[in-house]
Amino acid sequence: MDAIIGINKPHRAKAAEKLSTLLADEFLLYVKTLNAHWNVEGPDFHSKHLFFESQYKQLSEVIDEVAERIRTLGHYAPGTAAEFLKLTHLSEKTIEENNSIGFIRSLLSDHDQLIMEMRGIIEELQDKIKD
């Protein structure tokens, strides 16, 4: 069934493509945040364990919204680890230690990269595609 939302079919396809990459990035960031939540070590374990939990819960909401938008555009959202790894700009590797500082540095770097990627697609989605 074709989505009738005031955006032509080629523009919906382009928007879904861009959002699928964003979804993959957000999902990988979610997994890395879960890893931090599960594996953080150190004297601040409890507070950082709770901090990373709040982070992955927020990411879960974002992931759901992006996937639902892709469906609204009339396309299927990627939903497998293989698809996410193929589409993402992020690396699943972490080079830091399992302490709070190491995880925060790694996740902050990923958040920074994701923000730069999103800024790169805003103009196209908003101004050219009108989504």
Secondary structure in CASP SS format (residue, H / E / C, confidence):
PFRMAT SS
TARGET T0000
AUTHOR 0000-0000-0000
METHOD secondary structure of the structure
MODEL  1
M C 1.00
D C 1.00
A C 1.00
I C 1.00
I C 1.00
G C 1.00
I C 1.00
N C 1.00
K H 1.00
P H 1.00
H H 1.00
R H 1.00
A H 1.00
K H 1.00
A H 1.00
A H 1.00
E H 1.00
K H 1.00
L H 1.00
S H 1.00
T H 1.00
L H 1.00
L H 1.00
A H 1.00
D H 1.00
E H 1.00
F H 1.00
L H 1.00
L H 1.00
Y H 1.00
V H 1.00
K H 1.00
T H 1.00
L H 1.00
N H 1.00
A H 1.00
H H 1.00
W H 1.00
N H 1.00
V C 1.00
E E 1.00
G C 1.00
P C 1.00
D C 1.00
F H 1.00
H H 1.00
S H 1.00
K H 1.00
H H 1.00
L H 1.00
F H 1.00
F H 1.00
E H 1.00
S H 1.00
Q H 1.00
Y H 1.00
K H 1.00
Q H 1.00
L H 1.00
S H 1.00
E H 1.00
V H 1.00
I H 1.00
D H 1.00
E H 1.00
V H 1.00
A H 1.00
E H 1.00
R H 1.00
I H 1.00
R H 1.00
T H 1.00
L C 1.00
G C 1.00
H C 1.00
Y C 1.00
A C 1.00
P C 1.00
G C 1.00
T C 1.00
A H 1.00
A H 1.00
E H 1.00
F H 1.00
L H 1.00
K H 1.00
L H 1.00
T C 1.00
H C 1.00
L C 1.00
S C 1.00
E C 1.00
K C 1.00
T C 1.00
I C 1.00
E C 1.00
E C 1.00
N C 1.00
N E 1.00
S H 1.00
I H 1.00
G H 1.00
F H 1.00
I H 1.00
R H 1.00
S H 1.00
L H 1.00
L H 1.00
S H 1.00
D H 1.00
H H 1.00
D H 1.00
Q H 1.00
L H 1.00
I H 1.00
M H 1.00
E H 1.00
M H 1.00
R H 1.00
G H 1.00
I H 1.00
I H 1.00
E H 1.00
E H 1.00
L H 1.00
Q H 1.00
D H 1.00
K H 1.00
I C 1.00
K C 1.00
D C 1.00
END
